[in-house]
Amino acid sequence: MVHAGASELDAGVRTVADELEIRNLVARLAHLADGDDIDAYVDCFAVDGRWEHPSAPRRGHADIRAGRLERVADGSVGPGSGTRHVATTVEVRLDGDRATARSTWLYVTGTAGAPVVASTGTYDDEFTRTGNGWRITVRHITIDNDTTAPQEQP
């Protein structure tokens, strides 16, 4: 039986830990999108991070915060909005102190009654390791064009 050396084992453990931290960051951001802790939401991004939504791109903490506050004010996210962000099928690729992840997202509305998947798409994220852990440097949001809410069958 061949055993990995201590340095190989340490590298393997670090790889697994990094991937788990990134997966948790993707999930955390989805949870925070539906919550009221805007500071924690913004902190998921690098200071110069980018949130690239087709209709409202944002750059840097102040701009990401402003965009988040606008979405809370218009009722599209946050407490009382009746929405839920779901990130799933996450694929992570590590490259030293940088990483990428691709995940599928679902935006659910009407959670206080009969929930409906209002839209779906893809997150293509880029990450960097900072002194405070992994942070998102770019979140590129793609919205599926053919997304429609389920219709009643005649």
N, C-alpha and C positions, 0 to 999 in steps of 0.2 A: 504494500500500500504506500503510495507516494503522498506526502503531506506538503502543503504549500509552506514556504518559509514565512517567518513572522512579518517581513515587510510586504510580501504578497497578500497575506491575510489582512494586514492593516489597510492596504490599498483597497482591497475588496470590501472591507467593512466601511471605509470612507465613501466608496462609490455608492453603496446601498444607502448609507445615511444621507448623502447628498441628494440622491434620487427621492428618498422619502420626504426630505425637507421641501424639495421643489413641488412634489405632488401635493403636500399639505399646503403650500403657499397658493397653488391654483385653487384648491378647495376653500381655503381661508378667504380668498378674495371673493369667491362666489357667495359665501355666507355673509361677509361684510357688506356686499352690495345690497343685501336685504335688511341689514341692520342699521343702527344709528351711530356707530363709532367711526366717524369720518376720518379721524386721525389715524386709526389703525388701518383703514382702507388705504389712505395715502401712503402710509409707511410700508406697504407691500411693494412700492415702487422705489427704484433708485432715485436719488435727488433730481437727476436730469432725465428720469424715465419718460417714456412716451406711451400714451393711450391712444391708439389709432383706430378710431371708429369712423366709418365712411362719412358720416354726416357731421362729426364734431371732434376732430383730432385735438389732443391735448399734449402739452410738453412741460415737464417739470412739476414739482410738488404743488406750487401755487395754482397752476393752471388745471391740474388734475383735481385739486380740491374744489376749484370754482365750478368745474364741470359736474362734479358729484353733487354739489349744492344745488345747481340748476336742475339736475334730474330728480333730486328729492323734492324741490319746490314744485315741479310740474307733476309730481305723483307717479313718475315712471319707475322709481326705485325707493327703497327705504321703508321704514315702519309705516304701516297703514296703507301702503300702495297695493297690497294684495298680489304682490309679485314674488316670484322665486327664480333665482338664477341657479342653473344646474350645469356643472362641468363634469364631463364623463369621457371615457375612452382616452385617457391621458397617456401620451407617449413622450418619454423624456430621453434626451441625448446629452450626455455630459462630455465636456471638453476642458479639463482642468478647472479653472475658475470661471468658466463660462458654460452655459447650457442653453438648450432650446427645448421647448415642449409644444406639442400639438394636441389639442383636445377639442371635442365636440361640445357645444353648449346648447342649452334649451332655455328659452325665456318663457316662463309660465305666468299667466295672468289669471285673475279671478280665484285666487287661492282661498278666499273667504267663503266661496260657494262651490261652484263647479269649475275646477281648474281647466285651463285650455293652454296647450302649447301654442303660443302666439308667434314665435319665431325660433329659428335654429340657425346654427352656423358653426364656425371654426375659430378657435383662438390659436394663433401662432405666436408663442411667447419666446422672448429672449431673456436670459437671466445672467446676473453676475454675482460672484461671491463678494460680500462686503465684510467689514469688521463686525457687523451685526447680523450676519447670515446672508442667505440668498435673497436677492431683490430682483424685481422685474425691471428690465431696461426698456423693453418694447413689448406691448401687447397689441398685436395686429388682429383686429376683429373683422371677420368676413361673415356676411349675412347671406344665408341661402336664399336665392331669388324665388325659388318655387315653393317656399314655405306657405302653407295655408292651414288655417284652423280646421280641425275635423268637422265635416258636415254630416248632418243627419241623412241617412239613406231613405229615399222615398219608399 
